[in-house]
Every structure is written in structure tokens, then in C-alpha cells.
Amino acid sequence: MRAPVRAPCGEEPEAYSTGLANAAASFDNYAKSKQGKRRGRAMGMPRFKPKRKARLSCRFTTGTIRVEAGGRHVTLPRLGTIRVHEPTVKLLTRVRAGTARILSATVRHERGRWFVSFQAEVKRDLERVARPDMAVGIDLGVKTLAVMADSTGEIREVPNPGHLTTALKQLRRASRVVSRRRGPDRRTGQKPSRRWDKANARRNKVHHRVANLREDALHKLTTTVAAEYGTVVVEGLNVVGMVKNRRLARHIADAGFGEIRRRLEYKVKRNGCRIVTADRWFPSSKTCSGCGAVKAKLPLHLRTYECDACGLVIDRDDNAALNLAALAAAVMTGTGVAGDHDTAPVVSKPRGADRKTRATRPRHKAEAGRAGGAPLPQQRKTETRDRTQAEALTLW
């Protein structure tokens, strides 16, 4: 949104109400997290955020909030009618048709621009997908962003755009310019120079462009998948643990694995479909999509899967996507592969590559043998071996 037409005169009560509402929500989250009533990571005590470091935003809940005719202006309390850079025709059409009602508006300063976002109550009808009886398994990767295999065995690949990798050269050049300027120093209270502010703004512009390109690509991918298939199977990846690998952290963060799953969850529900999340330890890459045999080891550098039982030779990512697609049929029929939805007996599941392999934990209390309770070589516990899958995953 472009700069306001005039500055607000006097004090705006909505700014104080926004701060109080955010503070109340923060203390409520902290209390529920401490009592164990809130999911997710533990929340700490809310901290004071200075005006210069916090994001400048204000939420309007009362007063005149509307989208003007023509879709190029919006009216907000205290600020009046403001021209917007992006057209608001879609929201205006829904408001006029009676399928949307504006509840509030939030104005924030971000990336050197002013934005306004409307919270609206929308009446949305379920949209029938193109293939409601089809299931698709999505295997995410770095080299190829997504490998999708449906129930019929058709495999499609979505290349990884690599927006950050493409902009690294430009980003390095902008960062060198920033490092040569006199920047801020909190220890001495030194303020940044104007040349530093300008160079930092140019560097941030590169970051913002990469973020916008990534967001656009992920929206297009998830919208296409949610509008075509009735069942979507994704992996429950430990993205936080994956980015600890210093060699792959930048590429994994650039791909946005966690964002793909989050957007698929709410977009699939809009169409009345469902999403199945495979267990984190489900061996999608180590399981043969033809006979169901499970390999004991499959290093990451091996990109081709070769089955020792049936002789199947297939790409590693294609094999994983086929197993994920078959997982949807297993969940519906209750085979016990990914958690039964039926009363069928549970089948033993093979472990994953990162799961602990010891049958029992070593005992640390003193026993007969060495000092300190260390077991003798003949007393050491043996590790459990990989088990073959009792029932093969088949595409239906």
C-alpha cells in the first residue's frame, strides 16, 4: 500500500488497543504453555519490544473499513481514503455479492512499504477436484523440489527453482558494500550512517525479492496439487533437524519443505479432500515399490534404487513417491502400514534410518564384570536387524 494521504492527527486509540491485545495474547500463550495446555515449543515470558526494533503495525477493528468502488482505493479509520498499489477487485466482488464480510484491517510497515491486510469472513463453497478418486504421493528433495506419483503410477517432477542460489552472487556483492559502510554498534551507541542505511536497503531488497519468488512458486505448486487430487500423501519431515546439516541447510531452507506441508493442509480442506502424513520413520526410500522388500542401508549418495529381491531398478525419488502413493491405499484399507483405521491386526513395521537401533538401553548400574558396570564383550547387547515388510505396498 502506498503512503497515506495525510498523517493522523492526535493519538489513535486503536494503536493502544492493538498493543494491549497482543500483550494479552502473549501472556495467555505463556501461561498455557507452562501448564502444558498449548501445543508446540515452550513459550517464554513476553519481552518488551522497543518501537525502533519491532514491526510497525496497527489493527483497526472499529470505524469505517471498506473497499471503495473501482478496486483501487480503501478507506480506513483516521487515515481516510488511500490509493493502493494492488487492485482489490476480488475482495470487492465478494463483498458486493454478500459472500464476504470485512472484520478488521491491519496496517504494517514491511520491506520499505506500507501494507494493509483485511481479515474477512468468507463463505466458500467446496470446489470439486479434477480427480477425486486419485491419490498422490509427494517426495520432497533438494535437486528436484517435488516428485509426485499418483495411484496409476504416473510420475511427475517439479524442478527446484533455487531462487536463493540464483541471487547469491548479487547478494554477496550487496553485502560487501554494506560491510564497507559505518554500521550501527550497540556497545558504543554508534548510529549507522546514511550510506549504510542505503546499502542495507539495497541488500534487503534482494532478500525480499527472493522471498516473494519462493512464496509465489510454493503457492502455485500447492494450489495445483490441491485442485487435482482427492488424497495427498506427504512426509512428516523433521525440517528443524535437517537444517542442522551445514552442507544442506541453505538448500533445504530455500526449498521450504515445512511451508509446502503447511499450505497443503489448509488448501486440501477447502476442497473437501484429505491429507495423509507419513510417519517420520516410514522407509519410503528404502522400500521397494515393486515387491515391498526393505533395504537395511541406503546412503544418500545412491540416487538409484536397486532391489535385491525382485531386481527392480528405479530412481530413488520416484521409488519413494510411489511408496507414498501406495500408503494412501494402505490407510484406507487398514493394512497397518501407517496406522490402522480398521480392526485388522497390526503388521510389524521396519524402522527408519535415523531411529535408535538398540533393543534395550544399556544399564549403567554396577554388575558383574568391569568396574563401573561396563559390560564385557560377551555381555554386550546385539542390535536389532531390519525386518522385511510383511505386506507389500501395492498401487490400486
N, C-alpha and C positions, 0 to 999 in steps of 0.2 A: 504494500500500500504506500502511496506517495505521502509526502509530508503533509500534515494538517494545514487547513486553510488559515486558522488562527490559533494562537496559544490559549489554553484555558485560563480564564481569569479567576482568581481566588483559589480556595482549597476544594478539592474534589473528594466527597465522602466515599466514593467508590474505591479510591486508592487505599484508604484505610481499611475498608471492609475486605478488600482482597488480601491485604497483609494479615488481618486477623483470621480470615477463613483458612489461609494457608498454614498459619501457625497452629490453629486448632486441629487441622488435619495431620500435621506433623506430630503433635503430642499424642493424638489418638493412635497413629500408627506405631509410635514408640511404646505406648502402654500395651497395645495388643501384641506387639512383637515380644515384649518382655514376659507377657503372660502365656505365650505360646498359642495365641489365637489368630496369628497372622502368618500366612504362608510366605515363602521366600526367605531371603537372607535376613539376618538380625538387623533391626533398625536401631541406630544410636539416638542419643539425646539431640533434639534440634539445636542447631548452632545459629548464632547471629550472622546474617549476611549483609555486608555493607552495600550501600547503594551503588558504589562505583564498580563492584565486582559481580553483583547479582544481575540476572537478566531483567531488564526494564520491561515490565508488563503490568497491565491493569485490566480487570474484568468488570464489565458493565452488565448488571442484572436488572436495573430499573431504568426507566426513561424511554426515550424514543430510540428504538433499534429497528431499523428496516433497510431493505434493499430498494433503491429507487428504480423507477421505470427506465428502461433502456439498458440496464445491467452494467452501467459504468460508474455509478455513484452509490455510496452508502451513507446513512445518517446515523450518527452516534451521539449519546448524551454529552453535553458540554463542548464537544468538538464540532458539531454541526454536520453539514453535508460535505463529504470528501470524495474526490475522484480516486478511483482505484486503478491500478495498472492492469490487473487481470479481470476479464469480464465475469460477472456473477449471474449469467443468464440461466444456468442450470438451477441455482437456488431460487431465483426469481420465478421461474416456471413452476417449480414445486409449491412455492408459497401461494401463487395465484390459483393453482389447481386445488389447493386445500390439502395436499399430501405432506406438507411440512410446516412446522411452527418454530420460529426462532425463539430460543430460550435466553441466550446470553451472547455477548460478544467480548472477545479478549483482544486487546491491542498490545503488541510487543515489539521491541526493537531488537532485531537479529540480523547479523551479516550486513550491517550498514544500511538496512532498510527497515521501514515500518510495515508490519503485517497486522491484518485483522482476521480473526477466525471466528466463525459463528457456530455456536452449539445449537443444534436444531433437533427437534423430534420429528422423525421422518416415518411415514407409512410406506413400507417397502413390501411389494408382493414377491413371492417366491418365483424365481426365474428357472424354468426347466433347462437343465443342461443338455448338451448335444448328445451325449451317450450316457444315460443314467445307469445302465446296467454294467458299465465298464469300470474296472479298477486300474489304477496306475501306480506303479512304484517309482519313487524318485530317489536316486542315489546322487548325493551332492559331492562335488570334488573341486580341486583347485585348477587343474588343467582344463577340465570340462566342468562348467558350473553345475549342470544337472544332466543326468542320463535318465530318461523316462521310458519305462517299459509297461505296456498295458496288458490286459488279460489275454489278448490274442497273440502276444509275442512280438508285437511291433515295437521297435526301439527307436527313440529319437534322442538326439543330443543337442544341448544348448551350450554353445561356447561361452567361456568366461570372458566378459568384456575387458577386465583388468584396467579399470579406469585409473586407479591409483598408480599402477605400474606405468601406464602411458604418460601420466603427468609428473613422474618423478624427476625428470630432467628439468622441467620448468620449476618444480618445487625446490630443487636444490639451488638453482640459480637465485630464486627469490629469497631463500633462507640465507645465502651468503651475503646478500645485500643487507638483510636485517642485522646480521652479526657485525657488520662494519659500522653500524649506527650506534649512537649512545642510547641505550635502552634503560628501562627502569631498574632500580635497585632498592629492595625493601630494607636492606640492612642499613644503608646510609641515607635513605629517604630521597634518593635521586629520582627526578622525574624524567620521563622519556622525552627526547627531542621531537620536533615536528617531522624531521626527516625519518626518524624511526617509526613514528605513527603511520606515515605514508607507506613506507616499505612493508610494515607489518600488515597494513590493509591490503596491499597487493598480494602478499603471501596468503592471507586468509581468503582472498578471492579465489585462489587456486583450490584451496581445500573445499570451499563451498561449492565450486563447480563440480568437483569430483563427487561430493556427497549428493548433489542433485542428480547427476547422471546415474549413480548407483541406485538411488531411490526410484528413478523412473524405470530402470531396467528390471528391478525386482517387482515393481508393481505390474509391469506388463507380463512378466513370467507367471506370477501367481494368479493374475486375473485370467489368463489364458487357460491355466490348468483347472481353476475352479469352475470355469464356464463350460468345460468339456466332459469331465469325468464325474461319475456318481460317487466313487470312493477313491480317496487319495491316501497313500501309504508313505509316510516319511520316517526318517531315522531319528531316534532320540539321542542326538549327538551331545557330547559334553564339550561345548564350544569353549567354556572357560578353561578347561584343562588343555584343549587343543592349542589355544593361543600361547601357552607356555613354551611351546616348541619355538625356539628363536629362529629356526630356519623357515618355518612355515607360518609364523604368527601374522606377518604382514599380509600374506596372500589369503589366509583364512579370514582375517578381519575385512579385507577388501571384498571378498565374495559375499559376506553377510549371511552365513548359514542360519544363525538364530532368527534373523529377520524374515527369512523365507518361510520358516515354520510358523512364526507368529502371524504373518499375514494370511497364510493358507488356512489357519484355524478359524478366523472370523469370516473370510470370504467364502469358504465352503459352507458354513452355516447359513449364509444368506441365500444360497440356492437350495437349501433343504437337503444337502448331501452330508456325508460324514468323512471324518479324517481318522486314520488309524496310525498310531505312533508305535513303531517297532521298539522293542526293548533295547536299551543301550548295549547289552551284551549279546544281542542276536547276531550270529555269524553270517551276515548276508554275503560277505565277500568270500568266506572260506567254504560255503556250502555249494555243492554242485547243483545247478538249476535243472540238470537232466535226471540224475538218479538220487540226489539227496545226500550223497556222501559228504562228510565234513573233513577238511584237512586239519591236521594238528597245527601246522605253521604255514603262514603265508606272508612273507615280508612285504613291506610297502613298495620296494623297488621292482617287484614282479608284477607287471601290468597285464600279463596273460594268465588266465586260469586254465590249468591242465588237470583234468580229473584222472586219478589213478585207477578208479573203479570202472568207469564206462568209456574213458578215453576222450571225453569232451574237451575241446579247445575253444575258448571264448575269451573275449576281453573281460578284464576284471570288473570294470564298472558295469558293463552290460549284464554280467552274471549276477551282480548284486541287485541291480534294478529288477531283474526277472524274479529273484527270490522275494523281493519286497512286494511285487505284484501278486505273487502266489500267497503271500502272507494274508492278504485280504480275504481270499477264499478260505484259508485255514481258520481265520477268526469267525467267519460267518458259519462255517460247518462245525466248529468246535473241535478241532483236532488237537488242541492243547499246545500248539507251537508257540503262540504268543498270548497265552492266557485264555482259558476256555470261557466261552459264553454259553456252554451247554453242559450236560451232565456226563459227558464222555470221560473215560479215565485219562488222567494226565500222563503225557509221554515225557520221558526224561529229555532234557534239553542240553545240547552241547554248550560248553562255556565259550566265552569270548576271549579275544587275545589278551585283554588287559585285566581279566578277572583273576583274583588270587587262586593259585592252583594247589595250595596245601590242603590236605584232607582235614587236618586238625591243627590248631595253633600249638606251637611248641610250648611246653611247660617250663617255667623258669624256676620253680622251686627245687630245692636240692633233692637229688635222687642218687641211687647207687650208680657210681661211675666217676666222672671227673669232678673236680672242685667247682662249686658254684652251680651245680645242676646241669652242666653241659653234657649232652648225650654222647655216648660213644658212637663210632661209625656204624656198628651193627644195630644201634638203637634208633637211628635217625628215621624219621617218618618218610615214607615214599609219597611222591606226588601223584595225584590222580591223573589218569590219562584221558585223552579225548575220547568221547563215546560217539559211536556212529548214530546218526539220526534214525529213530525207529520208523518214522513215516516220511516218505519223500514229499517235497513240496511240488505240487503239480499245478499248472495253469488250467483253469477251467473255462 
